[in-house]
Amino acid sequence: MNTPDAMSRVRVLFSDQLNLARGKYLPSAFAEGGHARFCAGAYAVTYSRDLIAAPGAGVEGGLPDIEGVFDPKSLRDGWEPNTKIALADIRDANGPSGLCGRTALKNVIAKWQARGLTPMIGLEGEAFIFQRGEDGGWVPYDTPGAFVYGTGPFTDPAGLTDEVWAVAQSIGLNVESFNAEYDSPQFEMTLGYTDALAACDNFFLFRTMARELMYKKGYLLSFLPKPIPGLAGSGLHVNISFLNEKGENAFAGGTDKDNLSDLVKGCIAGLIHHHESMCGILAPIVNSYERLTPASLSGYWANWGYDHRGVAVRVSAETGKAARIEHRVGDCAASPYFAVAAVLNAALLGVEKGYDLPPAETGDGLESVNTERHVPTNLTDALDALKNDTTLTAAISQLMIDNYIAIKEAEVKELDGKDAAGQFDYYGHYI
């Protein structure tokens, strides 16, 4: 009989429409088959576990099984003792599920690859850390000397980021940078630039690992977009480029100021064209709209610019191999798979359909901008914009969009009348 110290197991994980790390532990021998069974009801519940008859979730048919399918030869190192990680794609009785965000991402990667281009992605996430207060509730982590780009013990006196970084390295998650962000105790964490699927897999695992490690130490790592009223918001920035068939950066030479390539122009035009509707995916919770406000450097306006942090789409000042564009609207409440699938589909539509590219932003993004278009001001309006953008929704996965909207509309009702504290209580332990 195995003791707990000697057990060998596999943790099968997948990201659902709420960006929850759903899964199961399986004995290693059971995982050799490469699949685990789940109930489709995972796609039929809100954060408060209310059951919603969302399209595709099978509520009307008795909540049938779905399968999480993975390659048992491609297990990843986990952060728990004697535990490997399997990242699963969801299948139903008819094959790959239209509800699966990871599958939606694979589909748009394939569309880009059919054009001879492989999407490359770098994800930058931001989060606040909380600790237990005297009354047992969550209060901001005490970081007495924190400042923007702060590092060291005044920024992180308990050494929480040191432990997260060490564990990340030990399990093959490439951390590119870690530092204090605008407000205390806010941190920015950037993972290494890589192909789109690996980037989303890594960020999904990093976020899950970091939250679990800190929670076991008595801290809450919160990726809520606006966890503390009056302080800065936390975003998820998506950096994008493509490798051509020679393995070269297809943006190289095409992001120079006043000399954008047709590929770069098309991608930016697609992201601006679908700005309002994408917000329903990239800013997926009620609290997201506390962050997305004018003069917040959050991607509120439908604009773009050169090395400009007051726009939605920033063309990086780096050129050559490092040339890229940065989409700045999203936040970490979004599933990285769903969010990046939306961004890559919008960019591809811009290339395919030849959308007009508006002029680059010349205002400061704080007191002056060149556009009147902006993201919706609440989640309800963002979901309506998403629902009405049938070109984008069909490109991503109509079933996933319909299911997602049904769940999110129920979530809006559950949060009706709740203030900032009520929103924190509702979302805090999940995001």
N, C-alpha and C positions, 0 to 999 in steps of 0.2 A: 504493500500500500504506500503510495507516495505521500510524503509530508508536504506541507505548504512550501517549504524551502526548496524541495526537489521537483515540484511540479513543473511541467513544460506545457505551455499553452499558447494559443494564437488569439489575439484580439482583432476580430473582424469589424471594421469601421466603414461607415459611409456618411456623407453629409446630406441631410435632407433639406427641404425647402425653408426651414427655419434656421439653417446653419448649425443644427445640433449634431454632435458626433454620436450617431446611433450605432449600435453594434451588439456583439455577443463575444463572450469568451468561449473558446472551444479547446478541448484537449488537442495537443499537436497531432495525434494520430487521426482524429476526426477531421482536421483541417486539410488532410492530404487530398480529399475529394474536391477541394477548391470551391466550395459553396456553403452558404449558411442560409437557413430559411427564416423569414421574418413575416410579420403580418402587414398587409397593405395599409392598415390603419395608422402606421407611422406617418403616412401622408394625409391623414384625416384629422389631425389634432392641432390645436393652438398651444401656446406656451402653458396655458392653464389646464391643458388636457381636455378641453371640451371637444367632443366628437362632432365633426362637420362633414356633411355629405358632399365633399369636394370631388370634382371630376377625377376619375381614375383611381380613387382610393378604395373603391369597392364596398362602400358602406351599404349601398342598396342590395348588394349581392352576398352579404354575410362576411365581409372582410376576408377575402381569400389570401393565400400565401403569395409572397414575392420571394425572390432569391437574391442574395448578395453573392456575386460570382467573382472569383479572384484566382490569380495564378499562384498555386502553392509553392512554386519554385522561385517566386519573387517576393517573399516575405521581407519585411523591413525590421530593423532592430527597434525595440520598444524601450520605454523609459521605466517600465515596471519590471521587477525581477522575473527572470525566466519567461518572458512574454515577448513574442514577436507580433508584428502588426501586418494585417492584410487589408489593403484598400480595395473595396468592392465596388463593382458596377451592379446596378439593380436590373433584374430581369423579371418579367411576368410570364404568364402562360404563352404569350405570343412572341417572346424574344426580348431584346433590349427594351427597357421601359422608357416611355416618353416622360416619366417623372424624374428621371435620374439626371442630376446636374452634371455629373462627371461624364456621362454619355453625351449630353448636349455639348460639352466642351470638346470631346473627341470629334464630334461631327463637324464643328466649325473648323477645327484644326485640319481635318481632311479636306474641307473645301478650300482652305488656303493652300494646302499642299498640292491640290490639283492645279493650282496656278504656279507651281514651282517655288512656293514660299513656305517656310516653316515659322510659325509665330514664336517669338521669344518674349518672355514676360519677367519683370521684376516687381515684386510687391512690397510696399512700405505700409506697415500698420502702426497705429497709434493707440495707446491705452493708458488708463489711470490705474493706480494701485490704491487699495483701501486696506485698513487694518481694523481690528475690533476696538471699539470705544469702551469707556467705562460702563456703559449700560448694555454692552454686548452687541450693539448695532455697528454697522460699518461706517467708519469715518476715514477721511483722506489719510494716507500713509504720511507719517511725519518725516519730511525731507527738508530740514531747516535751511540748507544752503543751495537748494536746487535753482538752476537757471537754464536758459535755452542753450542746448549743446553741452549741458553739464555732464560730468562723469565723476566717478570716485565716491567716497563715503559720505560727502555732504549731500550728494544727489541720491544715493542709495545706501543708507547707513546699515541696513540689514544684509547687504550683499545679495539681494534677490536676483538681480540680473546676472551676477557672476555665476550663480548656480544654474540658471536657465541656459546661459551660453555654454557652460561646461557640458551639460546634459545634451544640448543640441549637437555639439561637436561629436560627442560619443556615439550618437545614433545617426550620424550622417546628414544632419540638417545644417546647411551652410549659412551661418549668420554673417551678413556683410557689415552691419553696424548696429550699435545699441547706444542710445543717449537720452538724456532728459529732453523733453520737448518744451513747448511754449509755457505751460503753466505747471506748477507743482501740485501733485506728484504725477505728472504725465510723462510718458516715455514713448520714443519712436524706435521701432525695430524693423530692420530691412534684411530680407533674405537674398541670397545670391541669385543673380540673373541666370535663367535657364529656359529650356523649352516650356511651353505653356502648361502642359499637363503636369510636368514635374514641379513647376513653380506653384501650382495650386495644391498639389499633393503635399508639398513641403510646408506651405503656409497653413493648411488645414491641420497638419500634425503638430506644427510648432505652436499654434494657438492653443490646441487642446493640451499639449504637454505643459506649456508655460502656466496655463490656468490651473491645471491639476497640481503641479509642483508647488505653486504659491499657496494654493488653498490648504494643502497638507501642512504648510508652515504657519497657517493662520491668517493669510492675506487673500484678498480678492483682486485678481487682475481683471479689470473691467474694460471691455472693448465697446461699451455703450458710446454712441456718437456724442452725447452731451450729458455725462453723468452728474456734473456739478453746475447748476445754473450760475451764469456770470463768468465762468471760466471758459477756456478754449474748447473747441470741439475736437473729436478724434476721427481721423479719416482713414481710408484705404486707397492709396495711390497706385494706379496700374501703369507701369512703364512698358512700352510696346516697341518692338522692332521685329524684323524678319530676317532669316537667313535665306539666301538664294541657293540655287542648286550647286554652286561652287563652295558653299559654306561661308560666304561673305555676308556682312551686314548689308541688306538691300537698301537701307536708309542712308548708307555712307555716301556723302557728297550730295545728298538730297534734302538735308535739313539746314543748309546754309541760309542765312537771312537773305531774303529777296531772291532765293534760288531754290525753291522747293520742288522736289520731283513730283511727277504725276501720282506716284504711289503715296507719298506723304500727304499731298493735297487731298487725294481721295479719302484716305483714312480720317483726316481731320474733318473733312466735310461730312462724312457719315456720322461721326460722333456729335457734331454740332446739329445736324439734321434731326437726329433722334434724341436730342438732349432731354427734352421733357419726359418722354416715355421711358427712357432707360432709367430715369430716377426711381421709378417704381420698383426696380430690381436692385439698384445700387444703394439706395437709401430706404431699406425695407421695413423700418419700424416707425412707430409714432414719434419716438424720441429723435429720429434722424432729422426732423424738420425744425428742431431746436438748434441744430448745427448749421443747416443750410439757410443762411440769411445773407442779405447784402453786406458788403464790407467785411466778410469773414474769411476771405481767402480759401473758400471751401468748394469752389466750382459752381456757385449759385447761378452765375450768368452764362448764357449760351455764347461763349466767346473763346478765342484762342490767341496765343501770342508767343513771341520769342523770349525764352528765359524769363517768364512772367508768372509769378505765383498768384496773381489775382484773376486768373482765367480758369476755364474748365479744362482746356487742352493746352498744355505747355510744351513747346518745342524746346528740348534741352539745348543748352549752349555747347554741350559736348558733341563732337563730330567724329567722323571716321568710324572705327569699330564701335565706339560708344554712342553713336547717334541714335536717338530715340524720341518718342513723344510720350508725354505723361498725362493720363486722365485722372483728374483730381476730385471728382464728384462723390465717389463711393465712400462707404464706411464699413467697418469690420463686423457689423451685424449681418452683412450679406455673405452668403456662401461664396467662397472664392471661385468655385467652379461656375456657378450661375452668373456671377458678376463678370468674370472674364469672358464667358461665352457670349454675354450680351455685348460687351465692348468689342470683341472680335467680329461678331456678326454685324454690328452697326458700322464698323470700319470697312468691312467687306462690301456692304451695301453701298457705301460711299464710292468705293472703287468701281463697282459694277454698274451703278446707275448714274454716275457722273454728276452727283449733286453739286450745286454751286458752292464755292468756298467764299464766305464773307471775308472782308478785310481783317487783318490782324488788329487786335486791341491796341489802342494808343493811349487810353486813359490809365489811371493808376489802379483801377479795380476796387478802390475804396470809396472815393468821392465822385469819380467819373468813370463811365463805361460807354462803349460805342453801340450797345444793343439794348433793346427793351425786353428781349426774351430771357426767361429765367426758369429755373425748376419750379414745379408746383410748390405751394406753401404748406401742404399737409399730405399725409399718406393717402387719404381718400382721393384727392385730386390726382395724385401721382398714379394710383392704380387705374383711374379712369383714362389718363393719358396713355398708359401702357395698353389697356384694353382696346383703345381706339387705333393704336399703331399696328395694324394687322400685318404690314410688311415685315416689321421686326419680329413680332410674336410668332409668325409662321416660320421665320428663319431659325428661331431658337428652338422651339418645341411648343406647339399650341396646347397640347395636353398639360405640360408643365406650367405654362402660363395660366391656364384656366384653373388648375388645382391651386396654384399659389395665390391667385387673386381671391378665391373663395376663402382660403384660410386667413388671408390678411384682412379681408373685409370683416370677418368675425373678430379678429384681433382688435380692430379699430373700435368695435362695439364694446368689447371687454374693457377697453381703456377710456371709454367716454367719461369725462368728468374727473379723471385722475390728474393730480398735480405732479410736479417733478418727483416728489418723494414717492408717490404712488407708482409712477413709471419705473423708478429705480427698484421698488419692491417687486414689480411684475417681471422686469427683464433681468435684474441684477445677477442672478445665479446662472443665467443661460448665455449671456453675451459678454 
